[in-house]
Amino acid sequence: MNNLLNYWKLFNQLLDDGVSVNLVQLLAFWYSHQEVSVLWINTKSNPFTVNNGTKQGGVLSPYLFTRYIRHLLYSLSNCGIGCNIGGLAVNIIA
């Protein structure tokens, strides 16, 4: 399974939702200039670039991920396929 989050699609969705251009530009800069290292026991790897995904443990990560999959969740919940309880579609819980 490929777990890629397309930053630029996310940033365009944020702009479409009326999020400030300055904030989206700041996020775009942060996410397009990410470098990380891995620390294992007492050894630290060389830094490498990360080009996808939200930042693990980042305060904004749950919000940004939810914004990214919002249209998918809406489509799934309104497709009419799945379990119905009392006329309410319960085909996805997110």
Order of alpha helices (4+ residues) and beta strands (2+ residues): alpha-alpha-beta-beta-beta-beta-alpha-beta-beta
